[in-house]
């Protein structure tokens, strides 16, 4: 990855009566525009996200999605759906006077069907990380554990603050624990983010505001089939399993798919980061 850099411009963009987005621009003012779409939902951007791109070649645009990171109001689920976010991306593009840009993203956007949510939050990943799963289910009464997303939704929206915070920490800790091939204690320590948990659960209980398999439908793929596309997938990603990337490749054979043999979910793992940077370098002059 490229060395750390600082943004040369930071702004706020009003996208609704409620929401105002944080955005920043770094790199080359006259470079190829690229917009970075962070994960979660609710994860927010971080300074390290700039380092996937050559700052001499790219005009690097990062923004925090509704309710995420430095955008306000924090953790608001009101008027906060996938399609609101899509509209926001277009509003930002027009605000910055960008005709075309590269789009770089991952994580929750790769969760293409309800089956993958069930694998991660119900039964699948639990078999690989039984000790972490035990901690994840601990706040939930046994009779409610047949639908963990729904059970957590109730606790994350409880009127009792202690219940909300305990649920938020457990939800985040589960994802942080299983996100890398090798469990990273420093990463797990970030798991006290109430905002991330609430927003992510809001999207997942609403099935991402999409019908199952919508992103794999021919009419959806045909809209982007002409665009050079690179997918980098960790073989041992238990959050967004490799089956999602495999299904996308079958529906969209024109894309380039890299399976990283020694990586999990996190984009910062060495093999994954290397291939992502190689992809951005290759596409910089398009």
C-alpha positions in Angstrom: 0.0 0.0 0.0 1.1 3.6 -0.6 2.4 5.8 2.3 0.0 7.8 4.4 -1.2 11.1 3.0 -3.5 13.9 4.2 -6.5 15.3 2.4 -6.1 18.7 0.7 -9.8 19.3 1.0 -12.5 18.4 3.6 -16.2 19.2 3.2 -19.7 18.6 4.3 -22.6 17.8 1.8 -26.2 18.2 2.7 -28.1 15.3 1.1 -31.5 15.5 2.8 -33.3 17.5 5.4 -31.7 15.2 8.0 -28.4 14.0 6.7 -25.1 15.7 6.1 -22.1 13.8 4.7 -18.4 14.2 5.5 -16.2 13.9 2.5 -12.5 14.5 1.7 -10.2 14.7 -1.3 -6.6 13.7 -1.4 -3.9 12.9 -4.0 -3.6 14.6 -7.3 -6.1 17.4 -8.0 -5.9 16.6 -11.7 -5.7 12.9 -11.3 -8.1 10.1 -12.2 -11.1 10.4 -9.9 -11.8 7.4 -7.6 -14.5 7.2 -5.0 -14.1 4.8 -2.0 -17.2 3.1 -0.6 -16.6 1.9 2.9 -18.0 -1.2 4.5 -20.4 -1.9 7.4 -22.9 -0.6 6.7 -21.9 2.0 9.3 -18.1 1.4 9.2 -17.0 4.9 8.1 -13.7 5.7 6.3 -10.3 5.8 7.9 -7.0 7.5 6.8 -5.6 4.1 5.7 -8.2 3.9 3.0 -6.3 6.5 1.0 -3.3 4.2 0.7 -4.9 1.8 -1.8 -4.3 4.5 -4.5 -1.2 6.1 -6.1 -1.5 9.7 -4.9 0.4 10.9 -8.0 -2.2 9.4 -10.4 -5.5 9.5 -8.5 -7.8 12.2 -7.2 -8.9 10.2 -4.1 -12.5 10.8 -2.8 -13.6 9.3 0.5 -16.9 9.9 2.2 -18.8 8.6 5.2 -22.2 7.2 4.3 -25.4 8.4 6.1 -25.0 8.0 9.9 -21.5 6.7 9.6 -18.1 8.1 10.7 -18.0 11.9 10.7 -21.4 12.2 8.9 -24.3 13.5 10.9 -26.6 12.7 12.6 -24.5 9.9 14.0 -26.1 6.4 13.7 -29.4 7.8 12.4 -31.4 5.1 10.6 -34.1 7.5 9.5 -34.1 7.9 5.7 -31.2 5.6 5.6 -31.5 2.8 2.9 -29.3 1.4 0.2 -31.0 3.5 -2.4 -30.5 6.7 -0.4 -26.8 5.9 -0.4 -26.8 5.3 -4.1 -28.4 8.7 -4.6 -25.9 10.3 -2.3 -23.0 9.0 -4.4 -24.5 10.7 -7.5 -25.1 13.9 -5.6 -21.5 13.9 -4.5 -20.2 13.2 -8.0 -22.2 16.1 -9.4 -21.1 18.4 -6.5 -17.5 17.7 -7.4 -18.0 18.1 -11.1 -16.8 14.6 -11.9 -18.0 13.1 -15.2 -16.8 9.5 -14.6 -14.9 7.9 -11.8 -13.5 4.6 -10.6 -15.5 3.0 -7.8 -13.6 1.0 -5.1 -15.5 -0.8 -2.4 -16.2 -4.1 -0.6 -17.5 -5.9 2.4 -21.2 -5.4 2.9 -21.8 -4.6 -0.8 -20.5 -8.1 -1.6 -23.2 -9.8 0.5 -25.4 -10.8 -2.4 -28.1 -12.8 -0.8 -29.8 -13.6 2.5 -28.1 -17.0 2.4 -24.7 -15.3 3.2 -26.3 -13.4 6.1 -27.6 -16.6 7.5 -24.1 -18.2 7.2 -22.5 -15.4 9.1 -25.1 -14.6 11.7 -26.9 -17.9 12.2 -25.1 -21.1 11.3 -21.9 -21.4 9.3 -19.2 -19.1 10.7 -20.3 -20.4 14.1 -18.7 -23.8 13.4 -15.3 -22.2 12.6 -15.2 -19.8 15.6 -17.2 -21.6 18.3 -15.7 -19.7 21.2 -16.4 -16.3 19.6 -19.9 -17.5 18.7 -20.6 -18.4 22.3 -19.8 -14.8 23.3 -21.9 -13.5 20.4 -25.0 -15.4 21.5 -24.5 -14.7 25.2 -26.7 -11.5 25.4 -29.6 -13.2 23.6 -32.1 -15.4 25.4 -32.0 -19.0 24.2 -35.6 -18.9 22.9 -34.7 -16.0 20.6 -31.5 -17.4 19.1 -33.3 -18.9 16.0 -33.1 -15.4 14.4 -30.0 -13.6 15.7 -30.3 -10.5 13.5 -33.9 -9.9 14.7 -32.9 -10.6 18.4 -30.0 -8.2 18.2 -32.3 -5.6 16.5 -34.5 -5.6 19.6 -31.5 -5.2 22.0 -29.7 -2.5 19.9 -32.9 -0.5 19.9 -33.8 -1.1 23.6 -34.8 1.8 25.8 -32.2 0.5 28.3 -28.8 2.0 27.6 -26.9 -0.8 29.3 -28.7 -3.4 27.1 -27.9 -1.4 23.9 -24.2 -1.0 24.7 -23.8 -4.6 25.7 -25.4 -5.7 22.5 -23.5 -3.3 20.3 -20.1 -4.4 21.7 -21.0 -8.1 21.3 -22.2 -7.5 17.7 -19.0 -5.6 16.8 -16.7 -8.0 18.6 -18.1 -11.0 16.6 -17.3 -9.3 13.3 -13.9 -8.0 14.4 -12.9 -11.4 15.7 -13.6 -13.4 12.5 -12.6 -10.7 10.0 -9.0 -11.8 9.5 -7.4 -15.2 8.8 -5.3 -14.7 12.0 -7.3 -13.3 14.9 -6.0 -9.8 15.6 -6.4 -8.6 19.3 -5.8 -5.0 18.3 -8.6 -5.2 15.8 -10.9 -6.8 18.3 -10.2 -3.9 20.7 -12.1 -1.6 18.3 -15.3 -3.5 19.0 -17.0 -0.9 21.3 -18.5 1.0 18.3 -22.2 1.4 19.1 -22.9 3.4 15.9 -21.5 0.7 13.6 -23.5 -2.1 15.2 -26.8 -0.2 15.1 -26.5 0.9 11.4 -25.3 -2.5 10.2 -28.1 -4.3 11.9 -30.6 -1.8 10.5 -29.5 -2.7 7.0 -29.3 -6.4 7.5 -32.8 -6.8 9.2 -34.1 -5.0 6.1 -32.2 -7.4 3.8 -30.0 -4.6 2.5 -33.2 -3.1 1.1 -33.0 -5.5 -1.9 -34.7 -8.6 -2.9 -32.6 -11.8 -2.7 -30.3 -12.2 -5.7 -31.1 -8.8 -7.1 -27.5 -7.8 -7.8 -27.0 -11.0 -9.7 -29.9 -10.6 -12.1 -29.0 -10.3 -15.7 -30.7 -6.9 -16.0 -28.5 -5.6 -13.1 -25.2 -7.1 -14.5 -25.9 -5.8 -18.0 -25.8 -2.3 -16.7 -22.1 -2.7 -15.7 -20.9 -5.5 -17.9 -18.9 -3.1 -20.1 -17.0 -1.6 -17.1 -13.5 -3.1 -16.4 -14.1 -4.8 -13.0 -11.7 -6.5 -10.6 -12.8 -8.6 -7.6 -10.3 -9.6 -4.8 -11.7 -12.2 -2.5 -10.2 -13.9 0.6 -10.4 -17.6 0.4 -11.2 -17.8 4.2 -13.6 -14.8 4.3 -16.3 -16.0 6.7 -18.2 -12.6 6.6 -18.7 -12.5 2.9 -17.8 -16.0 1.8 -16.1 -16.8 -1.5 -19.4 -18.3 -2.8 -20.6 -14.7 -3.3 -17.6 -13.8 -5.5 -18.0 -17.1 -7.3 -21.7 -16.5 -8.0 -20.8 -13.0 -9.3 -18.2 -14.3 -11.6 -20.7 -16.8 -13.1 -23.2 -14.0 -13.7 -20.5 -11.6 -14.8 -17.8 -13.6 -16.6 -16.1 -10.5 -18.0 -14.8 -9.5 -14.6 -11.3 -10.5 -13.2 -11.5 -12.5 -10.0 -8.6 -13.1 -7.7 -8.9 -15.5 -4.8 -6.3 -14.8 -2.1 -5.3 -18.2 -0.6 -4.2 -16.9 2.7 -6.7 -14.2 3.6 -10.0 -13.7 5.4 -12.4 -10.7 5.1 -10.2 -7.7 5.9 -8.9 -5.6 2.9 -5.8 -4.8 4.9 -4.5 -8.4 5.0 -1.2 -8.5 3.0 -2.3 -10.7 0.1 -5.5 -8.9 -0.4 -4.0 -5.4 -0.1 -1.3 -6.3 -2.6 -3.8 -7.4 -5.3 -6.1 -4.4 -4.6 -3.2 -2.0 -5.1 -2.1 -3.8 -8.2 -5.6 -3.4 -9.6 -5.8 0.3 -8.8 -2.3 0.8 -10.4 -3.5 -1.0 -13.6 -6.7 0.9 -13.9 -5.3 4.4 -13.0 -4.9 5.5 -16.6 -8.3 4.3 -17.9 
